[in-house]
Amino acid sequence: MSQYLNLIERFPLRPLGTEADLEQALAVMDELIDRPGLSRAEEDYLRVLTGLIAQYEQKAYPPERVSDAEMLRFLIEQKGVTQNAVAAATGIAESTVSEVLTGKRKLNRGHIGKLGAYFHVGPGVFSFEE
């Protein structure tokens, strides 16, 4: 338990409020990650600390939303396939794929499900709007 208390004294576990807090938290986290054979107390501290870091970063640096066209273009490029291949594999009309890529059309739930399965991604990467 003294290992845990030493860590708490060094860097108390409380919500991070500034970039300086973040830098200190990252330094402690890096040190613990690099240390072989952490005790249970150190592992518990590290788990909570990484949660606080993630919470701060999510608030301070929210991820940018990308359009369905940008996401689909990225997935096609990463997989190294063509629009035709996507259409054939998913059963989505090639014209629909093309219209989504040009921003003329939005994806529906069916499209998102088929594209998610084809590209092995969760449906949340697309922005379904009713």
Secondary structure in CASP SS format (residue, H / E / C, confidence):
PFRMAT SS
TARGET T0000
AUTHOR 0000-0000-0000
METHOD secondary structure of the structure
MODEL  1
M C 1.00
S H 1.00
Q H 1.00
Y H 1.00
L H 1.00
N H 1.00
L H 1.00
I H 1.00
E H 1.00
R H 1.00
F C 1.00
P C 1.00
L C 1.00
R C 1.00
P C 1.00
L C 1.00
G C 1.00
T C 1.00
E H 1.00
A H 1.00
D H 1.00
L H 1.00
E H 1.00
Q H 1.00
A H 1.00
L H 1.00
A H 1.00
V H 1.00
M H 1.00
D H 1.00
E H 1.00
L H 1.00
I H 1.00
D H 1.00
R C 1.00
P C 1.00
G C 1.00
L C 1.00
S C 1.00
R H 1.00
A H 1.00
E H 1.00
E H 1.00
D H 1.00
Y H 1.00
L H 1.00
R H 1.00
V H 1.00
L H 1.00
T H 1.00
G H 1.00
L H 1.00
I H 1.00
A H 1.00
Q H 1.00
Y H 1.00
E H 1.00
Q H 1.00
K H 1.00
A H 1.00
Y C 1.00
P C 1.00
P C 1.00
E C 1.00
R C 1.00
V C 1.00
S C 1.00
D H 1.00
A H 1.00
E H 1.00
M H 1.00
L H 1.00
R H 1.00
F H 1.00
L H 1.00
I H 1.00
E H 1.00
Q H 1.00
K H 1.00
G C 1.00
V C 1.00
T C 1.00
Q H 1.00
N H 1.00
A H 1.00
V H 1.00
A H 1.00
A H 1.00
A H 1.00
T H 1.00
G C 1.00
I C 1.00
A C 1.00
E H 1.00
S H 1.00
T H 1.00
V H 1.00
S H 1.00
E H 1.00
V H 1.00
L H 1.00
T C 1.00
G C 1.00
K C 1.00
R C 1.00
K C 1.00
L C 1.00
N C 1.00
R H 1.00
G H 1.00
H H 1.00
I H 1.00
G H 1.00
K H 1.00
L H 1.00
G H 1.00
A H 1.00
Y H 1.00
F H 1.00
H C 1.00
V C 1.00
G C 1.00
P H 1.00
G H 1.00
V H 1.00
F C 1.00
S C 1.00
F C 1.00
E C 1.00
E C 1.00
END
